[in-house]
Amino acid sequence: MNPRIVIAGTGSGSGKTTVTVGLLQAFKNKGLQAQGFKCGPDYIDPSYHTAVTGRASRNTDSWMLGEEGMKDVFRRGSGDADISVIEGVMGMYDGKSPTSDQGSTAEVSQMLEAPVILVVNISSMARSAAAIVKGFQSLSDSSRIAGVLLNMAGNEGHAKLCQTAIEQECNVPVVGFLLRGDVPAIPERHLGLIPAIERGELDGFFAELGTVMAERIDMDRIYEIAASAPDREWPVRKPVEPKHHAVIAVAYDAAFNFYYPENLELLEESGAELVYFKPLADEPLPAQADGLYIGGGFPEEFAEELAGNQKTKTSIHEALKEKLPVYAECGGYMYLGDTLTTTDGIPHEMLGIIPVAVTMQTKLASLGYREITALDDSVIMRRGTVAKGHEFHYSTAEEKADWAPHHEVKAMRGTKQEGYYTDHITAGYTHLHFGSNPSIPARFVEKAAAWREKKQKKQQV
């Protein structure tokens, strides 16, 4: 197992994302194959990692996947890397519950036996910085804090004061510091950011950040700490020989790109051949498709273009007349609806498959982990089966007709019933991680294969 290190923060404003991206760039500049990971169910921060390294960043989420599944994700991504940098989520101990480490950066570091670099915002403090670090050390007996990185220092002298206090009181090294204002401000992480990343608009930002990190941080010490992680060969989760084969079309472009890499890989391991198309470019649904997967993203950023792209809309409508199996989540769910009203109050006609009107708002509508239980058989789940995922959206959906919900959702603040389904469509707001229930991709491929067989028999008559 390669050298690995977790970048944890004390909370919002600690700067762990800036540090993680900067370290990935700095290691890349040294000629190393660096692999990024992100604790928690985030799509945007991993897009930074991917852009810098050229390698798909993955989510090490111990709540959605459990220990075995999370380690499998790590193994998939880290196998041929020289070093793995795992960005934490929120504060180091924040996760599923305020009463345990479940789903937290701390739990991931423990499961992966990976040392932690704690990023501390030292603005307006000196000796108190040691109290913060000591508190993080003492909250858990299994804390793996192996170094501290200081952020938002007023000047080098200020950083030295904090370093002296931390190293004396906490017995961990300070591996470097960042001055207030001497690293470029990380662009605001909103849903429209990913297209800018993919167009290369942030390449200059990444390059500048990597240079600053190399100047301010002891990169050799960071690597040394990462290499102290014990060498482990965790069991490989062997895929089951697929029973069915089918072609699954995946909508993938600037409007739809929130896919966990494992979701796509598990579909392939279940017998799917994946073909990609771009609704935003008005590409039609691939003719050979036996099923359709539309993931999340931000269709609201491109609502006018999506509404006007008739080739895509017509091809999907024609396929759905034949009851093509479809799974759509969040952005895909919004795209299947009747209308999508953007924040300027303008409604845009979407596919009109699901009788729902979606309205964007400026405040967050839903955020957090979700556990769903299927209320009936569908193209992705059998009744009573359970899967895990998360919600993150700024839109609300008004049902324009009655329908039976697909699943019951368990969240921190209670349960609700949600999701749309028919005999060949399943859609909803929850982003599911197929690793939480590998029967999902297997069932979707099975349904797609059955649809193809039925279509072929019909053509032979």
N, C-alpha and C positions, 0 to 999 in steps of 0.2 A: 504494500500500500504506500502510495507516494507521500511526501511531506504535506502536511495539512495544517491550516491555522484558521481559527474563527475570529472574525472582527466583530466585537460586541460593543454596543453603546450603552451609556447610562440612561438614555432616553432621547426624546426629540431634541434636535439641535446639537447632538454630540458630534455629528459629522462622520458617522461610520460609512455611509454610502460614498462620500468623497474619498475617504481613506481607502476603501475597498477598490474602487475604480482606479485610484492612483497607484495602488500597489500592483494591481493587475497590469497596468500600463508599464510601470517601472520594471517589473519582472520580465515582461515581454521585451522591453528595451535591452535587457541583459541577455537576451537570446534564449529565455526559458519558455517552455510551453506551460502557460498558466491557465488554470481552469477555474471559472467562477461558479459559485453556488449561492443560493439565497435561502435563508431560513424563512419559513412561513409561505403563505399562498399568494405571492406577489408576481406580477408579470412585468412590471415596468423596470424595476431595478435590474432584473436579469437581462433586460435588453441592453443596458449599459455594458454589462459584463461581456455579452456576446459580441457587441460592436467592437470592443477593445481587443478581445482575444481571438475572434474569428471562430470560437467554439461555442456551441449551444450551452448557455448557462442553465442550471437545473435547480429545482426547489427541494431542499432537504427539510421536509415537513414531517415532524415526528407524530403530530396528532392525526393528520389525514392518512398517513401511510403506516404508522406503527414503526417499531424499531427495525424489524426485518425489511420492510418495504423501503424505509428511508435509507438504510444501508445499501440496498440494491440500487437505488437512484444514485447514491454517491459512487458506487462501484462503476456504474455505467459511464459516468462522466469523467472519472479521475484516472481510469486505467492507464492511459498513455501520457498523462500529464507529468510535468516536472514538479509542480506545486499546485495545491488546491487552496483557494482563498474563499472562505465561506462567510458571506455577509449576514450578520444577525438581523433579527426583526425587532423593531421597537427597542425597549430596554432589554438588558441581558436576561432578566427573569420574567419578562412579559410573554404570555402565551395564551392558552385556552382559558385559564382560570387564575384569579388573583390569589388563590390559596395553594397553588402547586406550581411546579416547573413544567407541567405538561405543555408540550408544543412550543416551548421557549428556546431561545438561543442556548441557554445553559443546558437544557436537556439534550439538545443536538450535540453540543460539545462533549457531554458525558458519554453519549452513545457512540460517537465516532472516536472517542479518546483523543480529541484534538485540543491542543493548547489554545488559550484565548488571549488576544490582545484587546484590552479594554480602552476604548477611546473616550477621553474625558474632556469636556468643555471647561477650561480653567478660567474663563472670563471672570474678573473681579474676585479672585481668591488666590491664596498661597498655601499655607499649611492645611487649610480646609480641604484641599484636593486630596490629601492623604486620608482624611476622614471618609471621603466618598469612596475611594478605592478600598479602604478597610471594610466599609459596610458591605460592598459587593463581595469581598472575600469571605466575610463571616456569615452571610445569609445562608450559604449552603456549605456543608462539610466537603462536598465533592467539587467545589469551585476549581476550575482549571486556569485561572488567570495567571499567565506566565510573563506578561509584559504590559506596559501602559504606554499609550501614545497620547500626547497632550495636544489639544486643539484650541484655537482662539487665544493664543498667547499674545499679550500686549507687546512684548519684545523678548529678546533672548534672555535677558536678566530675569524677567518674570517667569519664563519657562524653567530656568535653573532653580529658582526658589521652590517651585512646585516639585521639581524632580528630586531635590534634596529631601523634602518632607516625605515624599512617597517612598523613595528608596530606603530611608531610615525606618519608617514606621510600618511599611507593608512588605518589605523584603522581596520586592519584584523590581526588575529594571525598567527604566523609562527608555524606550527605544527611539524616541525622537519627538519633535514638536512641530506644529504648524502655526505660523503667526497669523493674527487676524488680518485678513486682506491679502496675504501673499500667495494664496491659491485662488484660481478663478472660481467664481460662484457657480455652483452646480445649477444647471437650468431647472426651472420649476418642473416637478414631475407630475404633469397632467396627462390626460389620455391622448392628447394630440402630439405628444413628444416622440413617440416611437417612429412615425414616418420621417421626422427630422433626423433621427439617429440612422435610419436605414438609407437616407439620402447622403449620408456622410457629412452632414452639416456640423456635427460635433467633433469631428476628427481633430480639429485644432485645439479644442478644449481638452480632449483626452491627452494629446501630446504635451501641452503645457502642464497639465496636472501631473503627468508622469515625471517630467523634468523636476518640478518642485519637490515631489516626494523623494526622488533620489538624492536631492540636495539636503533635505531636512531630516530624513529618516535613515536609520542604520539598517539598510536592506540586508546586509549579511547577517545581522543579528536576528532579523525577522525570519530569514530562511533557516537559521540555526534553531530557532524556537520551533518552527514548523517541522523540522526534521527530527525533533525530539519525540514526536508522536510515535507510539509503538507500532511496529510492523505487524499488520493483521491481514489475514486472508479470510474474509468472511464468506460464508457459503453463497454460491451463485444460485439465484432463483432460476431454475431451468424451465423454459417455456414448454407448455404441453403441445404435443403434436396437433396442429389445427385439423379440425374435422370438416371445415368448410372453406371455400375459397370464393372471394367476390371482389369486385372493384368498387372502392369507396372514393367518391369525389370529395375533396376538401377545399372549401372556400378559403383562399389565403392571399391576402394583399394588405394594403395599408388600412383598410377598414375592418378586416377580420384577421387577426393574428395572435389572439390569446389562446395558445395551445400549449399544454405541458408536453415536452418532448416524449415523455413516457406514454401519453395517450396515443400518439401516432405510432410509436414503436409497438405498443401492446396490440393495436389493431393489426399491424403487420404480422406480429407473432401469432395472432389468432386467425391468419389466413387472408388478410386483406392486401390487395394491391392498391396503393394510394395514388390517385391522380389529382393534381392541383389545378385550380382555375381561379381567375380574378374577376369577381363581379364588378369591381370598380373600373376595370378596363372593358366592361361590357362583353366579357367572354361568355359564351354559352356553356351550360352544364355539359361536361364531356359525355359524348354519346354512349360510351361504353359503361357508364356508371350504373352500378347496381344499388347504390345507396349514396346518401348525401350527408356530410357533416359540416355544419356551419358553426364555428366557434365564436368566442367573444371578441371584442374589439371596441371600436368607436364609430359605428355607422352614422352617428349624429354629426360627426365632423365632415361627412361626405354625403349627407342626406339628399341633397339636390342631384348629385351625380347618380347615386344609386336609384333614385326615383325615375331618372330619365333613361337608364340603361335597359332598353326594351329587349335586346337579344338575350340577356341573362334572365330577365323576368319571364319572358315567354318560354324559354327552354325549361326552366324549373316548373312553371305551370303545366307544361305538357307532360313532364315526367310525373308530376304529382297526380295528374288525371289517371295515370296508370298505377297509382299508389306506391310510388317509389319510397322505400324506407328513408326517413329523415330524422336526424338528431341535431338540435340547435340549442345553444345556450347563450344567455345574456344578449350580446350584440346580435347573434344569429336569431334569437327569439324575437328581438325587436324588428329585425329585417323581415321575418315571416308575417308580421302584423299588418294591419290595415294602413295605419298612418304613423308617422314619426314627426312630432312637432318639436322643432328646435327651440332654443332659448329666446330667439327673436319672435316667437309666436307663429311662425310659418309652418303649416302642416305639409308633409311630403308623403306621397303615396308609396308605400312599400309593396311587398308581394301580395298582401291581401289573403294569405292562406289561413291565418289565425284571426278570429274576430276580436282584435284588441287594438286600442289606440294608445300609443306610447307618447309621453310628454317629458321632455328634458327639463330639469330644473337646475338652479345654480348651487343648491346645497345637496350634500350627500343624502341619498335616500336609503341606502342599506349597505352595511359593511360587517363582515364577520364570518366565522366558521359556520358551516351548516352540515347536519347529518340528515339525510333523506331516507325515507322508507317508502317503497313503491306501494301504491294503493291498489294497483291492478297490473296485469301483464301488459308490457309495452315492447317496443322494438329494442329497448336497451336493458330492461329489467323485468324480472318476474315478480309477481305480487309478494310482498313481505320482505324482499331483499333490501339490503341497506348499502348506502354508499356515502362517502364524505366529500366535501368541497367547501366552497366559500362564495359569498356574494360581495360585489363591489360595484355599485352603479348609482348614477345621478338621475335616473329616470323613474317615472311611475307608469304603471300599465292599467288602463281601464278596460275591463272586459265588456264587450258590446253584445255578448250573448252568453247564456248559461252553458257551462261545460263542467264535466267531472274533472277535478284536479288529478294530476298524475301521481303526486307524492305528498307525504307529510314531511314538513321541515322542522327539525329541532334546532333551535338557536339558543343563545344565552338567555334571552328574555322570554322564552316560551316556545310554543309550537304553532304552526299554521299549515294550511294546505295550499299547495301552489303547483304550477306547471300545467301545461296543456298536452293532451295526448289523444290520438285516434288509433286505429288499428295499424297505422303506418307512420305516424308522426309523434315525436316526443320533443317537447321544448319547455324551457323555463329559465329563470334568472340564475340559478345556481351553477357555478363552474365546478363540474365534477372532476376529481382526479381518478382516472380509471385504475390506478394502482391501489386504491382503497377497496376495489372490488373487481378483480380481473374478469369476472363473468360478464361484465358490461360489454367490453369489446368483442368477446366471443359470441354473445347473443346478437349484437348488431351485425356482425359478419354472417351469422347463421340466417338472420332475417333477410339480409341482402342477397345471399346465395339462393334462398327459397324464392325470392322475388324474380331473380334471373331465370331460374328453372321454370317458374310459372309462365314467364313471358315467352320463353323459348317454346314451350308446349303450345301456347296460344298461337304463335306464329306458324307452327307446323300443321295446325288444323286447317 
